[in-house]
Amino acid sequence: QVQLVESGGGLVQPGGSLRLSCAASGSIYSINAMGWYRQAPGKQRELVAAANYGGNAVYGDSVKGRFTITRDNAKNTEYLKMISLKPADTAVYYCNAALETDSTPLRDYWGNGTLVTVSS
């Protein structure tokens, strides 16, 4: 069974920084893309950033230049470095991974989410 466990959320003041982590565990054969999505109250879930195995990344327009996604493939872990945070970044952030296990084909898995609150 695959688990994605996020950490690093919390309360931060506007202009501050946070780093989120997501570790994937279980009978993982290979991980293709890993990414971060977020959902603010009353809004749809949106892409924040995603990176393929080689580290090539895409970002949502609202976070370009402020957020950076990185991966440690050896640890099946991804990170999201967030700087210059704004109140509009307040949301639950979800880790996502497209991966294969020893017994299942490529499919998406999700973490339970970590709350990021940007407020003074």
C-alpha positions as CSV (number, residue, x, y, z in Angstrom):
1,Q,0.0,0.0,0.0
2,V,1.3,3.4,-1.0
3,Q,1.3,6.4,1.4
4,L,2.1,10.0,0.7
5,V,2.8,12.0,3.8
6,E,3.1,15.7,3.7
7,S,4.8,17.9,6.3
8,G,5.9,21.5,6.8
9,G,2.6,23.4,6.7
10,G,1.7,26.0,9.3
11,L,1.1,29.7,10.0
12,V,3.3,32.3,8.4
13,Q,3.2,36.0,8.0
14,P,2.8,37.6,4.6
15,G,6.2,37.8,2.9
16,G,7.4,34.8,4.8
17,S,8.7,31.4,3.7
18,L,7.8,27.8,4.2
19,R,9.1,24.5,2.8
20,L,6.7,21.6,2.4
21,S,7.9,18.0,2.1
22,C,6.1,14.9,0.8
23,A,7.5,11.4,1.2
24,A,6.1,8.4,-0.7
25,S,6.4,5.0,0.8
26,G,5.2,1.5,0.1
27,S,5.9,-1.1,-2.6
28,I,6.8,1.5,-5.1
29,Y,8.3,0.3,-8.4
30,S,8.7,3.7,-10.0
31,I,7.5,7.3,-9.7
32,N,6.8,9.3,-12.8
33,A,5.5,12.8,-12.0
34,M,5.2,14.3,-8.5
35,G,3.4,17.5,-7.8
36,W,1.7,19.8,-5.4
37,Y,-1.9,21.0,-5.6
38,R,-3.8,23.3,-3.3
39,Q,-7.4,24.0,-2.4
40,A,-8.6,27.1,-0.8
41,P,-12.0,27.3,1.0
42,G,-14.8,27.6,-1.6
43,K,-12.4,27.1,-4.5
44,Q,-11.5,24.2,-6.8
45,R,-8.2,22.3,-6.4
46,E,-5.5,23.8,-8.5
47,L,-2.1,22.9,-9.7
48,V,0.7,24.6,-7.8
49,A,3.8,22.8,-9.3
50,A,4.7,19.5,-10.8
51,A,8.0,17.8,-11.8
52,N,8.9,14.8,-13.8
53,Y,11.5,12.2,-12.9
54,G,14.2,14.4,-14.5
55,G,13.2,17.4,-12.5
56,N,11.6,19.4,-15.3
57,A,8.9,21.5,-13.7
58,V,5.7,23.4,-14.4
59,Y,4.1,25.9,-12.2
60,G,0.7,27.6,-11.7
61,D,0.7,31.1,-13.0
62,S,0.1,32.6,-9.5
63,V,3.2,31.0,-8.0
64,K,5.8,31.4,-10.7
65,G,8.9,33.0,-9.5
66,R,8.0,32.4,-5.8
67,F,7.7,28.6,-5.5
68,T,10.2,26.0,-6.4
69,I,9.6,22.3,-6.6
70,T,12.4,19.8,-6.2
71,R,12.7,16.0,-6.0
72,D,15.0,13.6,-4.3
73,N,14.3,10.5,-6.4
74,A,16.5,8.3,-4.2
75,K,14.2,9.1,-1.2
76,N,10.9,9.2,-3.2
77,T,10.5,12.6,-1.7
78,E,9.5,16.0,-3.1
79,Y,9.7,19.5,-1.7
80,L,8.0,22.8,-2.3
81,K,10.0,25.9,-1.3
82,M,7.6,28.8,-1.0
83,I,8.8,32.4,-0.6
84,S,7.1,35.8,-0.6
85,L,4.0,34.2,0.7
86,K,0.7,36.0,0.3
87,P,-2.7,35.6,2.1
88,A,-4.0,34.3,-1.3
89,D,-1.6,31.3,-0.9
90,T,-3.6,30.2,2.1
91,A,-4.9,26.7,1.3
92,V,-4.6,23.0,2.0
93,Y,-1.7,21.8,0.0
94,Y,-1.9,18.2,-1.4
95,C,1.0,16.0,-2.5
96,N,0.4,14.0,-5.7
97,A,2.4,11.3,-7.3
98,A,1.9,9.3,-10.5
99,L,3.5,5.9,-9.7
100,E,3.6,2.2,-10.3
101,T,3.7,-0.3,-7.5
102,D,4.9,-3.9,-7.6
103,S,1.3,-5.0,-8.4
104,T,-0.6,-2.0,-9.9
105,P,0.0,0.0,-13.0
106,L,0.6,3.7,-13.2
107,R,-2.0,5.8,-11.4
108,D,-2.3,8.9,-9.2
109,Y,-2.0,8.9,-5.4
110,W,-2.7,11.7,-3.0
111,G,-1.6,12.7,0.4
112,N,-4.1,13.9,3.1
113,G,-3.0,17.5,2.8
114,T,-1.2,20.1,4.9
115,L,-2.6,23.4,5.8
116,V,-0.7,26.6,5.0
117,T,-2.1,29.8,6.5
118,V,-0.6,33.2,5.5
119,S,-1.8,35.8,7.9
120,S,-0.5,38.6,10.1
